[in-house]
């Protein structure tokens, strides 16, 4: 079954850390760019980070650069997002997604509507 399953969300205080995971199955994980996208109630979907198939090239939105780290483990078919120095504005539901386009275009915010496979999401709440 082709699917993505996120886990690891939860509640944390401002300044805290959390790592969320996305386990892929049913397809050749290393063939695809993968991405993290978040969406809070009443807000537009926001691209957070992407990583290429080999896990070498990584890209971040301005809002998380320097605080979040994306990674992937080929052997485990799993992608991660390590989130440090969390802020209240990071509160959102985080989704992992598969990007069928096999290259990165600099200077343009990713169009998340092209992502062809999505997980169910995991909630991250940052609150004191």
N, C-alpha and C positions, 0 to 999 in steps of 0.2 A: 504494500500500500504506500503510495506516494504521499508523504506528509511531513510536516514540521511541528514539533512539540516544544513549547517553551516551558521553562521552570525556573524557580529561584527567586521569584518576586517576593515582596513583603513590605513591611513598614520599617523605616529607619529615621533616625533624627538627623537634622541638618548637620552637614559635615561628616556624616557617616559614609559607609561603603556597602556595596552590594554587588554580587555577581549573578547575572542571569545567564541561562543556557538555552540553546536551541538544538534539539536532536533531530537530525534528518534521517529519513528512510525512504526506500523505494526508488532511489535514483542515485547516479554517480555524483556524490557530494562535491568532489574535488573539481568537477567540470564547470562549476558555477561560481560566479560572484554571488555573495550573500550580503544581506543588509539587515540592519535594525531600524525600525520605524516606530514612532510613538504617537499616540493620540490621546488627548485628554478630553473629557466631556465638554461639548460645546466648542471645541477648537478643531482646527484643520489638522490633518495628518502631517507629521513632521519627520522628514528623514533625519536619522541620527548618525549612522555610520555604515560603511561598506568595506568589504574585504574581498580580494581576488581569490581565485580558486586555490592557488598555492599558499595563500596566507601571508604573502610578502607585502603586497601593496594594500595600504589601509587609508581610509578617508573618513573625515569627521566633519560634522557641522560646526560652525563657529561657536555655537552655544555649549558644546561639550568638549571641544578641543582642550587638551591638557588635563582633563578630569576623567574621561572615559577611555578605555582601551578595548579594541575589538581583537579577537583572535579566533582560531579554529584549530581543531584537532582532526586530522584526516582519519586516523585509526578509530576514533570514536564517532565519526560522522557528526560532530558537534561543534557549534559555534558559541562563542561566549562574548559577553559584554561586562567588563569590569568597570564599575562605576564608583568613583571616589569623590570626596568632597561634595556630596549630594546637596542639592538645594531644593527648596520648596517647589520651585518652578520645574523641577525634573519629575514631579508627580504626574504619572501618566500610565496608560496601558502600553506595554512594549510588545511589539510584534517582530518576529523574524520573517524574512521574505527571501524568495529566490529571484535573482535577477538574470533573465535569460540572455541579456546582452553581454557579450564576452569581452568588453573593453570599457575603459573609463574615459569620459569626456571632461576635460578640465574646464573650469570656468562656468559650468552650468550646474544648478542644483538638480539632483537626480529626480526624474519623473517617476514617482513611485507607482503610478498607474500601470506601468509596463511590467511590474513584478508579477510573476505568474503562479506563485505558490505562496500561501501565507499560513502561519500558525494561528492558534486561537488567542494568543497573547498572554502576558503575565503582568499583574498589577504591581506597580512600584509607587509607594506612598512615602513622601518625605515630610515629616511633621514633628514638631516638638510637643 
